[in-house]
């Protein structure tokens, strides 16, 4: 159960090598989170992430999890919840893809959509059901401002995040009153390995800043969190811009 400061005692990170996921785990561990599950494809990077967190004091476990293997999700995630209650699930996996390549290779584009949306729907519903069964918990879903309005430069990724965002909001409505809290997090450009080499967008942020915003959102039981907060106004303007005007913007 969460402590008096809203800190989850147990955390499941779907996307166990995600820089945002790990920054969030480190922050919550510093605030008394005692058990962490890192779910991801088995790799030296996943084991290294677990070892780093163990040095901070919590019990850390790894779980073989592949966003694309939805047939295996129920069994894999069921193992975690069978070990005890999970106070918070952070859905942090996703791929950016490569727009110029993916437009010409439909199977590559489908892989982006399946990872970011289909895999998240599967894992999200399974975790939501488990949280509802235990009667409490938070499901935090990493969306993106890219999902607010598809841009020419990354509409494949943006459309997958738009679907994820709509799904998470609907799931939150479905779970209202059950004791399960769903929070959608919409970061802008985050400086990570995934975005290395890309032109940096205005109001760029860091994994640590996103983690701080997640922690603050949990305390106030927010339903939507923008990182940084100023993006809420910026994206509102872009969302309502006439299409002809939007096409001419350098976005």
NORURTA-V9789 format. One record per residue. N is the residue number from 1. SS is DSSP state (H for helix, E for strand, - for the rest). D_CENTER is the distance of its C-alpha to the mean C-alpha in Angstrom with 2 decimals. Layout:
[[N & SS & D_CENTER] [N & SS & D_CENTER]]
This chain:
[[1 & - & 21.20] [2 & - & 19.97] [3 & - & 22.68] [4 & - & 24.49] [5 & - & 22.03] [6 & - & 19.02] [7 & - & 17.76] [8 & - & 16.49] [9 & - & 18.97] [10 & E & 16.84] [11 & E & 13.21] [12 & E & 11.50] [13 & E & 8.75] [14 & E & 7.90] [15 & - & 8.16] [16 & - & 10.88] [17 & - & 11.92] [18 & - & 8.90] [19 & H & 10.68] [20 & H & 8.13] [21 & H & 7.48] [22 & H & 11.27] [23 & H & 12.15] [24 & H & 10.61] [25 & H & 12.48] [26 & H & 15.54] [27 & H & 15.64] [28 & H & 15.47] [29 & H & 17.98] [30 & H & 20.22] [31 & - & 20.18] [32 & - & 21.30] [33 & - & 18.46] [34 & - & 20.69] [35 & E & 18.91] [36 & E & 15.82] [37 & E & 14.84] [38 & E & 13.19] [39 & E & 12.66] [40 & E & 13.17] [41 & - & 16.17] [42 & - & 19.17] [43 & - & 20.02] [44 & H & 21.67] [45 & H & 18.49] [46 & H & 16.83] [47 & H & 20.09] [48 & H & 20.40] [49 & H & 17.09] [50 & H & 18.35] [51 & H & 21.73] [52 & H & 20.58] [53 & H & 18.88] [54 & H & 22.02] [55 & - & 24.13] [56 & - & 22.59] [57 & - & 23.94] [58 & - & 21.59] [59 & E & 21.96] [60 & E & 19.40] [61 & E & 19.12] [62 & E & 17.69] [63 & E & 17.08] [64 & E & 17.67] [65 & - & 14.89] [66 & - & 14.74] [67 & - & 12.35] [68 & - & 15.55] [69 & - & 17.75] [70 & H & 17.02] [71 & H & 20.55] [72 & H & 19.74] [73 & H & 16.59] [74 & H & 18.71] [75 & H & 20.96] [76 & H & 18.47] [77 & H & 16.27] [78 & H & 19.56] [79 & H & 20.78] [80 & H & 18.28] [81 & H & 19.13] [82 & H & 22.75] [83 & - & 22.85] [84 & - & 22.27] [85 & - & 20.12] [86 & - & 16.46] [87 & - & 15.81] [88 & E & 12.04] [89 & E & 9.33] [90 & E & 5.88] [91 & E & 3.96] [92 & - & 3.06] [93 & - & 5.99] [94 & - & 7.69] [95 & - & 11.10] [96 & - & 12.94] [97 & - & 16.22] [98 & - & 19.55] [99 & H & 20.76] [100 & H & 24.44] [101 & H & 24.47] [102 & H & 22.29] [103 & - & 24.56] [104 & - & 27.43] [105 & - & 25.82] [106 & H & 24.50] [107 & H & 23.37] [108 & H & 21.08] [109 & H & 19.65] [110 & H & 19.30] [111 & H & 17.36] [112 & H & 14.70] [113 & H & 14.72] [114 & H & 14.82] [115 & H & 11.90] [116 & H & 9.48] [117 & H & 11.17] [118 & H & 13.67] [119 & H & 11.92] [120 & H & 9.00] [121 & H & 11.98] [122 & H & 13.80] [123 & H & 11.52] [124 & H & 10.41] [125 & H & 14.14] [126 & H & 15.31] [127 & H & 13.33] [128 & H & 14.28] [129 & H & 17.83] [130 & H & 17.97] [131 & H & 16.86] [132 & H & 19.40] [133 & H & 22.01] [134 & H & 21.77] [135 & - & 21.94] [136 & - & 19.28] [137 & E & 15.73] [138 & E & 12.45] [139 & E & 9.39] [140 & E & 6.52] [141 & E & 4.13] [142 & E & 2.55] [143 & - & 5.91] [144 & - & 8.81] [145 & H & 12.43] [146 & H & 13.46] [147 & H & 13.02] [148 & - & 15.62] [149 & - & 18.43] [150 & - & 18.77] [151 & - & 20.57] [152 & - & 23.20] [153 & - & 21.73] [154 & - & 18.38] [155 & H & 18.73] [156 & H & 17.55] [157 & H & 14.05] [158 & H & 14.25] [159 & H & 15.52] [160 & H & 12.81] [161 & H & 10.22] [162 & H & 13.02] [163 & H & 13.26] [164 & H & 9.70] [165 & H & 10.16] [166 & H & 13.59] [167 & H & 12.74] [168 & H & 10.44] [169 & H & 13.25] [170 & H & 15.85] [171 & H & 14.50] [172 & H & 14.57] [173 & H & 18.11] [174 & H & 19.09] [175 & H & 18.20] [176 & - & 19.86] [177 & - & 22.67] [178 & - & 21.65] [179 & - & 20.41] [180 & E & 16.73] [181 & E & 14.56] [182 & E & 11.54] [183 & E & 9.81] [184 & E & 8.11] [185 & E & 7.20] [186 & E & 8.98] [187 & E & 9.78] [188 & - & 12.80] [189 & - & 14.02] [190 & E & 12.64] [191 & E & 15.30] [192 & - & 14.06] [193 & - & 15.83] [194 & - & 14.04] [195 & - & 15.65] [196 & - & 18.83] [197 & - & 21.88] [198 & - & 20.55] [199 & - & 22.33] [200 & - & 20.63] [201 & - & 19.95] [202 & - & 21.28] [203 & - & 19.32] [204 & - & 17.32] [205 & E & 15.34] [206 & E & 14.30] [207 & H & 11.59] [208 & H & 13.97] [209 & H & 14.18] [210 & H & 10.51] [211 & H & 10.92] [212 & H & 14.10] [213 & H & 12.80] [214 & H & 10.37] [215 & H & 13.53] [216 & H & 15.71] [217 & H & 13.78] [218 & H & 14.03] [219 & H & 17.70] [220 & - & 18.51] [221 & - & 16.44] [222 & - & 15.09] [223 & - & 13.70] [224 & E & 12.37] [225 & E & 11.80] [226 & E & 12.77] [227 & E & 12.78] [228 & - & 15.66] [229 & - & 17.20] [230 & - & 19.83] [231 & H & 17.60] [232 & H & 17.99] [233 & H & 21.68] [234 & H & 21.41] [235 & H & 19.21] [236 & H & 21.48] [237 & H & 24.39] [238 & H & 22.98] [239 & H & 22.00] [240 & - & 25.61] [241 & - & 27.38] [242 & - & 29.90] [243 & H & 28.90] [244 & H & 31.88] [245 & H & 30.95] [246 & H & 27.27] [247 & H & 28.47] [248 & H & 30.50] [249 & - & 27.86] [250 & - & 26.78] [251 & - & 23.04]]
